[in-house]
Amino acid sequence: MEKLDQRQFMSLLERSFSCSAMRYKADGHQTIVLAGEEYGSGSSRDWAAKGPMLLGVKAVIAKSFERIHRSNLVGMGVIPLCFKPGEDADSLRLTGHERYTIKLPSNVKETQPGQDVQVVTDSGKSFTCKLRIDTLVELAYFDHGGILHYVLRNLVKQQQK
């Protein structure tokens, strides 16, 4: 077996991840990310939110978010959720192989910034997260599927007047 150097390994890992994500997306499966603390920290934060959205990620459940990245996720239509204090994927014994149902109200008008949201796995495990959509403006973006859809719909409305 040939030994891979780090660059080759990272290239293979990247291809495997994106191929898997695109397959899930093509099969109609929505995906989530389970994350630790300060999710989204580092450079290229704008693409750090665009990339998951383009790969079909619908939500990120993290211990905490980098402030700007959390806002960018909302802008891309990705739901940011925080584990309750003292909880994380490890303490809840979440592996990432589960299927998740995020119980948001069906009508966005019933959703409040920062509200508690129940998450249930296909094995019946249930836990509560805090919705990190923090403002009514962000809630409007979320209602439209992200800031791009929000702006486009408002432009179309203005041109129809």
FIDOSE-725528 format. One record per residue (C-alpha): residue number from 1; residue in three letters; chain; x, y, z. Coordinates in nm, 2 decimals, padded with zeros to 4 digits. Example, Ala and Ser with C-alpha at 12.3 -4.5 7.8 and 13.67 -1.06 7.14 Angstrom:
BEGIN
<1 Ala A <01.23 -00.45 00.78>>
<2 Ser A <01.37 -00.11 00.71>>
//
This chain:
BEGIN
<1 Met A <00.00 00.00 00.00>>
<2 Glu A <00.13 00.34 -00.09>>
<3 Lys A <00.19 00.59 00.19>>
<4 Leu A <00.01 00.93 00.14>>
<5 Asp A <00.18 01.25 00.24>>
<6 Gln A <-00.03 01.51 00.43>>
<7 Arg A <-00.12 01.71 00.12>>
<8 Gln A <-00.24 01.39 -00.06>>
<9 Phe A <-00.43 01.28 00.25>>
<10 Met A <-00.61 01.62 00.29>>
<11 Ser A <-00.69 01.62 -00.08>>
<12 Leu A <-00.85 01.27 -00.06>>
<13 Leu A <-01.03 01.37 00.26>>
<14 Glu A <-01.17 01.68 00.10>>
<15 Arg A <-01.29 01.49 -00.21>>
<16 Ser A <-01.45 01.22 00.01>>
<17 Phe A <-01.63 01.48 00.22>>
<18 Ser A <-01.76 01.68 -00.07>>
<19 Cys A <-01.86 01.37 -00.26>>
<20 Ser A <-02.05 01.24 00.04>>
<21 Ala A <-02.22 01.57 00.10>>
<22 Met A <-02.32 01.60 -00.27>>
<23 Arg A <-02.45 01.24 -00.26>>
<24 Tyr A <-02.66 01.32 00.05>>
<25 Lys A <-02.79 01.64 -00.12>>
<26 Ala A <-02.87 01.46 -00.45>>
<27 Asp A <-03.06 01.19 -00.25>>
<28 Gly A <-03.27 01.46 -00.08>>
<29 His A <-03.11 01.41 00.26>>
<30 Gln A <-03.06 01.73 00.47>>
<31 Thr A <-02.74 01.73 00.68>>
<32 Ile A <-02.63 01.89 01.00>>
<33 Val A <-02.30 01.96 01.17>>
<34 Leu A <-02.22 01.87 01.53>>
<35 Ala A <-01.95 02.10 01.66>>
<36 Gly A <-01.76 02.21 01.96>>
<37 Glu A <-01.67 02.55 02.10>>
<38 Glu A <-01.63 02.87 01.90>>
<39 Tyr A <-01.75 02.70 01.58>>
<40 Gly A <-01.65 02.92 01.28>>
<41 Ser A <-01.34 03.08 01.43>>
<42 Gly A <-01.05 03.15 01.20>>
<43 Ser A <-01.01 03.32 00.86>>
<44 Ser A <-01.24 03.30 00.56>>
<45 Arg A <-01.55 03.31 00.78>>
<46 Asp A <-01.77 03.42 00.49>>
<47 Trp A <-01.69 03.10 00.30>>
<48 Ala A <-01.71 02.90 00.62>>
<49 Ala A <-02.08 02.96 00.60>>
<50 Lys A <-02.12 02.95 00.22>>
<51 Gly A <-01.95 02.61 00.19>>
<52 Pro A <-02.18 02.42 00.43>>
<53 Met A <-02.48 02.58 00.27>>
<54 Leu A <-02.37 02.48 -00.08>>
<55 Leu A <-02.31 02.12 00.05>>
<56 Gly A <-02.66 02.10 00.19>>
<57 Val A <-02.60 02.16 00.56>>
<58 Lys A <-02.93 02.29 00.71>>
<59 Ala A <-02.82 02.33 01.07>>
<60 Val A <-02.51 02.35 01.30>>
<61 Ile A <-02.54 02.24 01.66>>
<62 Ala A <-02.24 02.37 01.86>>
<63 Lys A <-02.13 02.45 02.21>>
<64 Ser A <-02.07 02.81 02.10>>
<65 Phe A <-02.02 03.01 01.78>>
<66 Glu A <-01.78 03.28 01.67>>
<67 Arg A <-02.00 03.59 01.66>>
<68 Ile A <-01.97 03.69 01.30>>
<69 His A <-01.98 03.33 01.17>>
<70 Arg A <-02.31 03.27 01.35>>
<71 Ser A <-02.45 03.57 01.17>>
<72 Asn A <-02.31 03.45 00.84>>
<73 Leu A <-02.48 03.11 00.89>>
<74 Val A <-02.81 03.28 00.94>>
<75 Gly A <-02.75 03.48 00.63>>
<76 Met A <-02.69 03.16 00.43>>
<77 Gly A <-03.01 03.00 00.57>>
<78 Val A <-02.83 02.76 00.80>>
<79 Ile A <-02.98 02.73 01.15>>
<80 Pro A <-02.74 02.79 01.43>>
<81 Leu A <-02.83 02.60 01.75>>
<82 Cys A <-02.63 02.58 02.08>>
<83 Phe A <-02.62 02.29 02.31>>
<84 Lys A <-02.74 02.37 02.67>>
<85 Pro A <-02.45 02.46 02.91>>
<86 Gly A <-02.27 02.14 03.02>>
<87 Glu A <-02.39 01.95 02.72>>
<88 Asp A <-02.22 01.86 02.39>>
<89 Ala A <-02.22 01.58 02.13>>
<90 Asp A <-02.00 01.36 02.36>>
<91 Ser A <-02.20 01.41 02.68>>
<92 Leu A <-02.53 01.33 02.49>>
<93 Arg A <-02.35 01.04 02.31>>
<94 Leu A <-02.43 01.17 01.97>>
<95 Thr A <-02.22 01.01 01.70>>
<96 Gly A <-02.34 01.20 01.39>>
<97 His A <-02.48 00.88 01.24>>
<98 Glu A <-02.83 00.95 01.37>>
<99 Arg A <-03.11 01.12 01.18>>
<100 Tyr A <-03.22 01.44 01.35>>
<101 Thr A <-03.55 01.62 01.37>>
<102 Ile A <-03.53 01.98 01.47>>
<103 Lys A <-03.87 02.09 01.61>>
<104 Leu A <-03.91 02.45 01.50>>
<105 Pro A <-04.26 02.59 01.47>>
<106 Ser A <-04.41 02.53 01.13>>
<107 Asn A <-04.50 02.90 01.11>>
<108 Val A <-04.20 03.13 01.15>>
<109 Lys A <-04.42 03.39 01.31>>
<110 Glu A <-04.44 03.16 01.61>>
<111 Thr A <-04.06 03.15 01.63>>
<112 Gln A <-03.88 03.38 01.87>>
<113 Pro A <-03.51 03.48 01.86>>
<114 Gly A <-03.32 03.27 02.12>>
<115 Gln A <-03.60 03.03 02.20>>
<116 Asp A <-03.54 02.67 02.31>>
<117 Val A <-03.58 02.41 02.04>>
<118 Gln A <-03.62 02.04 02.09>>
<119 Val A <-03.41 01.81 01.88>>
<120 Val A <-03.50 01.44 01.85>>
<121 Thr A <-03.29 01.16 01.70>>
<122 Asp A <-03.42 00.86 01.51>>
<123 Ser A <-03.34 00.65 01.82>>
<124 Gly A <-03.58 00.86 02.03>>
<125 Lys A <-03.31 01.05 02.22>>
<126 Ser A <-03.43 01.41 02.28>>
<127 Phe A <-03.24 01.72 02.39>>
<128 Thr A <-03.30 02.09 02.40>>
<129 Cys A <-03.09 02.35 02.22>>
<130 Lys A <-03.10 02.73 02.21>>
<131 Leu A <-03.19 02.88 01.87>>
<132 Arg A <-02.91 03.13 01.79>>
<133 Ile A <-03.11 03.34 01.56>>
<134 Asp A <-03.07 03.65 01.78>>
<135 Thr A <-03.28 03.93 01.62>>
<136 Leu A <-03.60 03.98 01.43>>
<137 Val A <-03.41 04.08 01.12>>
<138 Glu A <-03.22 03.75 01.13>>
<139 Leu A <-03.55 03.57 01.17>>
<140 Ala A <-03.68 03.75 00.86>>
<141 Tyr A <-03.37 03.63 00.67>>
<142 Phe A <-03.42 03.27 00.80>>
<143 Asp A <-03.79 03.29 00.69>>
<144 His A <-03.68 03.36 00.34>>
<145 Gly A <-03.40 03.09 00.33>>
<146 Gly A <-03.12 03.34 00.38>>
<147 Ile A <-03.02 03.70 00.31>>
<148 Leu A <-02.98 03.65 -00.06>>
<149 His A <-03.34 03.52 -00.10>>
<150 Tyr A <-03.46 03.80 00.13>>
<151 Val A <-03.30 04.07 -00.08>>
<152 Leu A <-03.41 03.92 -00.41>>
<153 Arg A <-03.77 03.89 -00.30>>
<154 Asn A <-03.77 04.25 -00.18>>
<155 Leu A <-03.62 04.37 -00.51>>
<156 Val A <-03.89 04.18 -00.71>>
<157 Lys A <-04.16 04.33 -00.48>>
<158 Gln A <-04.03 04.68 -00.54>>
<159 Gln A <-04.02 04.63 -00.92>>
<160 Gln A <-04.38 04.50 -00.92>>
<161 Lys A <-04.51 04.82 -00.77>>
//
